[in-house]
Amino acid sequence: MKRYCKYCQYDFLDGDIIQVKDNFILFNTDELIEYIYQINDGYIKMVRYLESGDEKIIGILGPGEYVALLAVLQKKDNYLATAISLTPTLLKRITKKEVLNSYNKSPEFRDRCLTCAVSRSNTFQNNLVNSASIDTFERIINTFKALYEKFGYQENNQQVIDLPFSKTVLANIIGIRRETLSRNLKTLQEKEIVFFEKNRYILNYVI
């Protein structure tokens, strides 16, 4: 499991280890916050629902990340989005009280922690927001760049992402239809900008 901050105290808090299947709802938007979740293995999507009932993905979280931590640190009473597992996922469930007790013990840690949590939460979401006004090709490329920064790795001098979800989910993240994504991916591959096979993508343009 990746550690994002060497100073993080939450890794050492007691909590219940739980295993959930894919498409399991950890909590819904506006429910009272009782727990945060540390992801040991697997992936969680954070979603909000539009008036039409359509699902809008606002973030993807993976191993080493915390679900709902920022909302707790910002003293919110209710969850700000719905959390749903994308894959079978292993989590540590930690009570809100435990988190706040740890957070409030040291002013130095408190300042560092809030800055870290805000930065990690905003980076991916800002990329999606900033991509909304540009053309489809750029939106796809920008989303791949954000996913690579979170989940990608180098292999044989290539930038690779093995996404743990379908192209339907990827299209949802980008904010386009699945058919539009497939058509544009084919063009990007013909131009040798992105190569893909199933859910593995090799990027030929970023970083």
Rosetta silent file (secondary structure, phi, psi, omega in degrees, C-alpha in Angstrom):
SEQUENCE: MKRYCKYCQYDFLDGDIIQVKDNFILFNTDELIEYIYQINDGYIKMVRYLESGDEKIIGILGPGEYVALLAVLQKKDNYLATAISLTPTLLKRITKKEVLNSYNKSPEFRDRCLTCAVSRSNTFQNNLVNSASIDTFERIINTFKALYEKFGYQENNQQVIDLPFSKTVLANIIGIRRETLSRNLKTLQEKEIVFFEKNRYILNYVI
SCORE:     score description
SCORE:     0.000 S_00000001
   1 L     0.000  130.351 -177.656    0.000    0.000    0.000 S_00000001
   2 L   -72.663  135.221  172.554    1.414    3.383   -1.012 S_00000001
   3 L   -97.761  125.261 -178.086    2.135    5.939    1.719 S_00000001
   4 L   -89.575  -22.525 -178.225    1.399    9.464    0.548 S_00000001
   5 L  -143.431  121.704 -177.282    2.798   11.255    3.581 S_00000001
   6 L   -68.616  -14.600 -179.614    5.613    9.966    5.814 S_00000001
   7 L   -94.212   -2.857 -170.853    4.182   11.960    8.721 S_00000001
   8 L   -62.257  127.172 -179.774    0.672   10.511    8.535 S_00000001
   9 L   -92.575  -15.355 -174.224   -0.608    9.404   11.926 S_00000001
  10 H   -72.542  -22.432  178.046   -3.830    7.853   10.686 S_00000001
  11 H   -58.949  -26.551 -172.872   -2.015    4.757    9.381 S_00000001
  12 H  -101.012    4.524  178.693   -1.470    3.707   12.984 S_00000001
  13 L   -76.914  149.462  175.640   -5.008    4.221   14.281 S_00000001
  14 L   -71.945  147.990  177.197   -7.099    1.250   15.300 S_00000001
  15 L  -169.650  165.962  177.532   -9.955    0.301   13.020 S_00000001
  16 E   -84.933  133.015  174.996  -12.032   -2.562   11.714 S_00000001
  17 E   -88.015  124.681 -178.776  -10.720   -4.325    8.614 S_00000001
  18 E  -129.275  148.204  176.953  -13.553   -4.925    6.167 S_00000001
  19 E  -117.250  128.502  179.275  -13.749   -6.508    2.723 S_00000001
  20 E  -124.374  154.273  177.146  -16.410   -5.361    0.264 S_00000001
  21 L   -82.964  172.411  176.097  -17.384   -6.530   -3.202 S_00000001
  22 L   -67.591  152.022 -178.259  -17.484   -4.287   -6.257 S_00000001
  23 L    66.332   23.840  175.766  -20.424   -1.868   -6.491 S_00000001
  24 L   -88.433  132.469  179.697  -20.760   -1.791   -2.705 S_00000001
  25 E   -89.798  114.208  177.520  -21.989    1.559   -1.326 S_00000001
  26 E   -72.917  -42.451  177.228  -19.901    2.627    1.667 S_00000001
  27 E  -164.229  161.433  179.402  -22.080    5.658    2.287 S_00000001
  28 L  -108.531  156.508  175.318  -24.414    8.038    0.471 S_00000001
  29 L   -52.537  136.421  175.858  -24.292   11.789    0.021 S_00000001
  30 L    76.738   -1.868  171.974  -25.657   13.700    3.043 S_00000001
  31 L   -68.124  151.282  178.852  -25.524   10.711    5.393 S_00000001
  32 E   -64.513  132.602 -179.330  -24.142   11.540    8.843 S_00000001
  33 L   -73.612  122.835  174.365  -20.382   10.981    8.963 S_00000001
  34 L  -116.192  -33.807 -174.268  -19.451    8.142   11.294 S_00000001
  35 E  -137.814  157.211  159.331  -16.272    6.747    9.742 S_00000001
  36 E  -110.578  165.355 -176.695  -13.443    7.422    7.367 S_00000001
  37 E  -130.612  129.832  171.472  -11.955    4.554    5.353 S_00000001
  38 E   -96.300  127.545 -178.829   -8.334    3.776    4.526 S_00000001
  39 E   -86.887  115.791  175.679   -8.012    1.819    1.289 S_00000001
  40 E   -88.228  -36.216  179.544   -5.584   -1.091    1.672 S_00000001
  41 E  -157.295  139.088  179.781   -6.396   -2.683   -1.671 S_00000001
  42 L   106.620 -173.825 -174.432   -8.889   -1.869   -4.431 S_00000001
  43 L  -139.087  144.022 -179.668  -10.516    1.292   -5.754 S_00000001
  44 E  -123.356  136.530  172.582  -13.384    3.566   -4.725 S_00000001
  45 E  -104.868  141.540  175.536  -15.262    6.061   -6.872 S_00000001
  46 E  -104.860  124.950 -173.329  -16.756    9.212   -5.388 S_00000001
  47 E  -131.282  153.877  167.820  -19.943   10.253   -7.153 S_00000001
  48 E  -125.604  155.436 -176.856  -22.667   12.848   -7.096 S_00000001
  49 E  -110.243  131.529  179.737  -26.006   12.475   -8.829 S_00000001
  50 L   -77.972  168.037  179.441  -27.378   15.040  -11.254 S_00000001
  51 L   -59.182  -28.864  179.009  -31.016   16.128  -11.330 S_00000001
  52 L   -72.444  -12.326 -175.594  -31.496   13.765  -14.267 S_00000001
  53 L    94.800   -8.249  178.922  -30.415   10.886  -12.032 S_00000001
  54 L   -69.418  149.231 -179.063  -27.179   10.405  -13.975 S_00000001
  55 E   -90.213  133.209  176.197  -24.057    9.613  -12.008 S_00000001
  56 E  -117.583  114.800  178.858  -21.153   12.071  -12.093 S_00000001
  57 E   -79.541  125.741 -179.225  -17.794   10.694  -10.934 S_00000001
  58 E  -110.515   -5.264  178.064  -15.809   13.387   -9.106 S_00000001
  59 E  -173.997  153.481  174.299  -12.876   11.293   -7.941 S_00000001
  60 E  -124.849  128.790 -178.981  -11.174    7.914   -7.951 S_00000001
  61 E  -118.601  142.541 -177.962   -9.321    6.734   -4.834 S_00000001
  62 L  -131.926 -168.307 -175.426   -6.883    3.833   -4.594 S_00000001
  63 L   -51.839  133.924  179.829   -4.527    2.032   -2.191 S_00000001
  64 L    91.950  -11.524 -178.742   -3.069    4.253    0.525 S_00000001
  65 L   -96.251  163.267 -178.426   -5.763    6.924    0.216 S_00000001
  66 E  -113.396  138.094  178.615   -8.486    7.868    2.669 S_00000001
  67 E   -97.944  123.069  175.886  -12.183    8.145    1.912 S_00000001
  68 L    77.248   10.709  179.447  -13.992   11.122    3.540 S_00000001
  69 H   -63.378  -46.265 -176.599  -10.935   12.324    5.477 S_00000001
  70 H   -61.495  -40.132  178.972  -11.095   15.885    4.167 S_00000001
  71 H   -60.152  -39.711  178.802  -14.777   16.232    5.088 S_00000001
  72 H   -67.235  -45.016 -178.857  -13.965   15.210    8.678 S_00000001
  73 H   -65.047  -29.651  178.089  -10.991   17.582    8.925 S_00000001
  74 L   -86.850    9.141  175.168  -13.161   20.414    7.608 S_00000001
  75 L    62.902   35.132  173.987  -15.670   19.614   10.387 S_00000001
  76 L   -77.403  147.644  178.512  -18.470   18.599    8.051 S_00000001
  77 L   -90.869  -24.489 -174.006  -21.329   16.683    9.637 S_00000001
  78 E  -126.312  151.373  176.361  -22.390   14.849    6.486 S_00000001
  79 L   -63.607  141.141 -174.184  -20.662   13.010    3.665 S_00000001
  80 L   -91.959  -10.552  179.793  -20.225   15.244    0.608 S_00000001
  81 L  -154.646  171.614  176.148  -20.524   12.482   -2.017 S_00000001
  82 E   -94.395  135.330 -178.893  -21.487    8.841   -2.394 S_00000001
  83 E  -109.406  123.213 -176.661  -18.646    6.298   -2.142 S_00000001
  84 E  -131.815  134.541  179.698  -18.932    3.105   -4.209 S_00000001
  85 E   -72.902  133.688  176.210  -16.354    0.355   -4.661 S_00000001
  86 L   -87.621  -24.580 -177.206  -15.149   -0.130   -8.238 S_00000001
  87 L  -139.468  168.784  166.000  -13.462   -3.438   -7.405 S_00000001
  88 L   -54.955  130.324 -168.267  -13.388   -5.899   -4.512 S_00000001
  89 E  -135.052  136.049  176.508  -11.809   -3.642   -1.901 S_00000001
  90 E  -104.288  125.870 -173.494  -10.046   -4.116    1.449 S_00000001
  91 E  -131.434  153.477  165.710  -10.516   -1.211    3.846 S_00000001
  92 E  -107.030  122.298 -178.846   -9.733   -0.118    7.363 S_00000001
  93 E   -97.143  119.882 -175.704  -12.763    1.616    8.890 S_00000001
  94 E  -119.067  137.144 -177.525  -11.787    4.261   11.453 S_00000001
  95 E   -70.627  150.564  176.401  -14.208    6.229   13.602 S_00000001
  96 H   -56.846  -39.817 -179.442  -14.537    9.967   13.144 S_00000001
  97 H   -61.551  -44.347  179.658  -13.688   10.424   16.844 S_00000001
  98 H   -60.404  -43.265 -178.839  -10.372    8.541   16.481 S_00000001
  99 H   -63.418  -47.587 -177.450   -9.388   10.659   13.493 S_00000001
 100 H   -66.936  -36.143  176.490  -10.178   13.974   15.171 S_00000001
 101 H   -60.828  -44.854  178.952   -8.368   12.985   18.368 S_00000001
 102 H   -66.626  -41.873 -178.046   -5.230   12.230   16.339 S_00000001
 103 H   -62.151  -37.571 -173.876   -5.645   15.355   14.213 S_00000001
 104 L   -88.491   -1.907 -176.322   -5.930   17.673   17.200 S_00000001
 105 L   -70.673  -33.960 -173.951   -2.953   16.338   19.164 S_00000001
 106 L  -134.973  119.726  177.708   -0.309   18.414   17.378 S_00000001
 107 H   -58.299  -36.709  179.923   -0.746   21.857   15.771 S_00000001
 108 H   -64.087  -46.408  178.177    2.227   21.134   13.471 S_00000001
 109 H   -65.436  -39.273 -177.640    0.711   17.883   12.233 S_00000001
 110 H   -59.175  -46.717 -179.265   -2.736   19.511   11.964 S_00000001
 111 H   -65.361  -44.252 -179.227   -1.517   22.232    9.594 S_00000001
 112 H   -64.761  -41.057 -176.095    0.521   19.818    7.489 S_00000001
 113 H   -66.819  -44.829 -178.349   -2.291   17.279    7.331 S_00000001
 114 H   -64.333  -41.579  177.841   -4.999   19.674    6.195 S_00000001
 115 H   -60.430  -44.153 -179.943   -2.754   21.089    3.454 S_00000001
 116 H   -63.533  -46.053 -177.143   -1.941   17.566    2.258 S_00000001
 117 H   -64.480  -41.677  179.164   -5.584   16.426    2.308 S_00000001
 118 H   -65.164  -45.883 -178.750   -6.819   19.486    0.402 S_00000001
 119 H   -60.796  -46.351 -178.351   -4.070   19.193   -2.206 S_00000001
 120 H   -66.895  -36.145 -179.573   -4.678   15.493   -2.842 S_00000001
 121 H   -71.568  -38.447 -172.552   -8.433   15.943   -3.016 S_00000001
 122 H   -81.493  -28.004 -172.913   -8.346   18.945   -5.341 S_00000001
 123 H   -57.326  -51.751 -177.933   -5.738   17.850   -7.881 S_00000001
 124 H   -68.147  -45.023 -178.801   -7.859   15.249   -9.650 S_00000001
 125 H   -63.921  -39.965  179.395  -11.118   17.203   -9.376 S_00000001
 126 H   -62.803  -36.988  178.196   -9.510   20.417  -10.665 S_00000001
 127 H   -61.403  -41.961 -179.585   -8.246   18.553  -13.712 S_00000001
 128 H   -67.361  -42.283 -179.794  -11.779   17.409  -14.519 S_00000001
 129 H   -64.688  -45.282 -178.495  -13.248   20.883  -14.002 S_00000001
 130 H   -66.795  -23.919 -179.734  -10.543   22.559  -16.093 S_00000001
 131 H   -81.979  -12.164 -170.680  -11.082   20.017  -18.863 S_00000001
 132 L   -64.142  -27.558 -173.755  -14.806   20.699  -19.148 S_00000001
 133 L   -99.919    4.749 -178.523  -14.445   23.618  -21.565 S_00000001
 134 L  -107.563  174.538 -173.356  -11.929   22.097  -23.984 S_00000001
 135 L   -72.168  167.687 -170.860  -12.379   19.718  -26.887 S_00000001
 136 H   -61.947  -42.725  179.471  -12.930   15.994  -26.456 S_00000001
 137 H   -56.391  -49.274 -177.957   -9.405   14.899  -27.437 S_00000001
 138 H   -65.746  -36.102  178.144   -7.848   17.216  -24.846 S_00000001
 139 H   -63.219  -42.665  178.456  -10.352   16.156  -22.196 S_00000001
 140 H   -63.662  -47.521 -179.009   -9.432   12.519  -22.748 S_00000001
 141 H   -62.517  -43.767  179.783   -5.696   13.269  -22.672 S_00000001
 142 H   -63.429  -36.851  178.442   -5.991   15.444  -19.543 S_00000001
 143 H   -68.218  -41.977  175.639   -7.946   12.727  -17.766 S_00000001
 144 H   -59.815  -40.624  179.786   -5.327   10.126  -18.694 S_00000001
 145 H   -61.091  -44.693  179.585   -2.648   12.477  -17.370 S_00000001
 146 H   -64.700  -40.993  179.093   -4.472   12.807  -14.036 S_00000001
 147 H   -67.402  -36.960  177.536   -5.004    9.040  -13.804 S_00000001
 148 H   -63.809  -42.805 -179.178   -1.348    8.414  -14.645 S_00000001
 149 H   -62.842  -31.143  179.794   -0.201   10.770  -11.899 S_00000001
 150 H   -86.036  -43.357 -167.920   -2.359    8.871   -9.393 S_00000001
 151 H  -126.011   -3.847 -173.303   -2.073    5.265  -10.561 S_00000001
 152 L   -81.604  173.256  178.960    0.449    5.023  -13.398 S_00000001
 153 E  -156.284  164.133  178.420    3.949    3.572  -13.524 S_00000001
 154 E   -93.691  136.247  176.190    6.965    3.297  -15.820 S_00000001
 155 E  -146.220  119.458 -178.147    7.601    0.059  -17.690 S_00000001
 156 L    52.561   45.363  179.158   10.291   -0.307  -20.359 S_00000001
 157 L    61.610   22.845  176.029   10.551    3.485  -20.557 S_00000001
 158 E  -118.722  151.863  178.504    6.819    3.718  -21.236 S_00000001
 159 E   -95.506  117.948 -169.830    4.098    5.364  -19.173 S_00000001
 160 E  -122.713  141.261  169.636    1.481    2.774  -18.335 S_00000001
 161 E  -128.287  125.348  169.945   -1.896    2.778  -16.581 S_00000001
 162 E  -102.763   98.522 -175.731   -3.738   -0.432  -15.763 S_00000001
 163 L   -79.511  136.658 -176.925   -7.196    0.897  -14.989 S_00000001
 164 L   -89.878   25.035 -178.162   -9.296   -1.237  -12.637 S_00000001
 165 L  -149.185  168.248 -172.547  -12.552   -0.272  -14.326 S_00000001
 166 L   -78.459  170.611  175.962  -14.330   -0.396  -17.653 S_00000001
 167 H   -67.492  -24.971  175.472  -14.395    2.124  -20.500 S_00000001
 168 H   -63.148  -43.801  177.248  -17.944    2.969  -19.430 S_00000001
 169 H   -66.512  -42.387  178.441  -16.584    4.243  -16.096 S_00000001
 170 H   -59.588  -43.324  178.214  -13.726    6.032  -17.859 S_00000001
 171 H   -61.707  -38.102  178.093  -16.212    7.784  -20.145 S_00000001
 172 H   -62.717  -43.299  178.385  -18.212    8.828  -17.085 S_00000001
 173 H   -60.531  -43.998 -177.940  -15.111   10.359  -15.497 S_00000001
 174 H   -71.417  -29.863 -179.167  -14.336   12.307  -18.670 S_00000001
 175 L    92.063   32.371  178.454  -17.969   13.352  -19.064 S_00000001
 176 L  -132.471  171.120  178.703  -18.646   11.837  -22.483 S_00000001
 177 L   -77.308  153.723  179.276  -20.585    8.884  -23.865 S_00000001
 178 H   -57.360  -41.216 -179.407  -18.985    5.438  -24.062 S_00000001
 179 H   -63.848  -38.787  178.194  -19.379    5.473  -27.865 S_00000001
 180 H   -65.102  -41.964  177.906  -17.642    8.855  -28.087 S_00000001
 181 H   -61.413  -47.709 -178.359  -14.756    7.579  -25.979 S_00000001
 182 H   -59.621  -42.413 -179.368  -14.305    4.461  -28.126 S_00000001
 183 H   -64.540  -42.881 -178.853  -14.307    6.496  -31.328 S_00000001
 184 H   -73.160  -34.095  176.217  -11.755    8.980  -29.989 S_00000001
 185 H   -62.749  -39.364  178.312   -9.530    6.285  -28.503 S_00000001
 186 H   -61.302  -42.956  179.008   -9.331    4.653  -31.924 S_00000001
 187 H   -66.076  -42.767  178.988   -8.222    7.969  -33.436 S_00000001
 188 H   -62.401  -35.629  178.109   -5.682    8.575  -30.647 S_00000001
 189 H   -71.367  -39.377  177.539   -4.238    5.127  -31.234 S_00000001
 190 H   -62.382  -32.709  178.929   -4.028    5.701  -35.003 S_00000001
 191 L   -86.876    2.085  179.028   -2.107    8.913  -34.254 S_00000001
 192 L    59.867   36.112  176.288    0.144    6.964  -31.839 S_00000001
 193 L   -94.204  -41.849  176.866   -0.772    9.245  -28.945 S_00000001
 194 E  -135.251  131.636  173.867   -2.364    6.552  -26.755 S_00000001
 195 E  -110.863  140.730 -178.523   -2.072    2.792  -27.177 S_00000001
 196 E  -147.893  151.638  172.775   -4.525    0.517  -25.426 S_00000001
 197 E  -146.675  115.784 -172.440   -5.547   -3.081  -25.051 S_00000001
 198 L    56.664 -119.644 -176.922   -8.545   -3.837  -22.841 S_00000001
 199 L  -106.501   18.183  174.081   -7.957   -1.679  -19.729 S_00000001
 200 E  -101.934  130.134 -178.727   -4.206   -1.138  -20.163 S_00000001
 201 E  -124.659  131.919  175.355   -3.184    2.218  -21.616 S_00000001
 202 E  -110.689  122.202 -172.998    0.277    3.291  -22.762 S_00000001
 203 E   -98.185  139.790 -172.371    0.680    7.033  -22.951 S_00000001
 204 L  -122.547   29.228 -171.463    2.918    8.660  -25.512 S_00000001
 205 L  -153.176  -14.546 -170.213    2.717   12.333  -24.547 S_00000001
 206 L  -109.327  162.161  175.547    2.766   13.274  -20.853 S_00000001
 207 L    65.078    0.000    0.000    5.373   14.033  -18.157 S_00000001
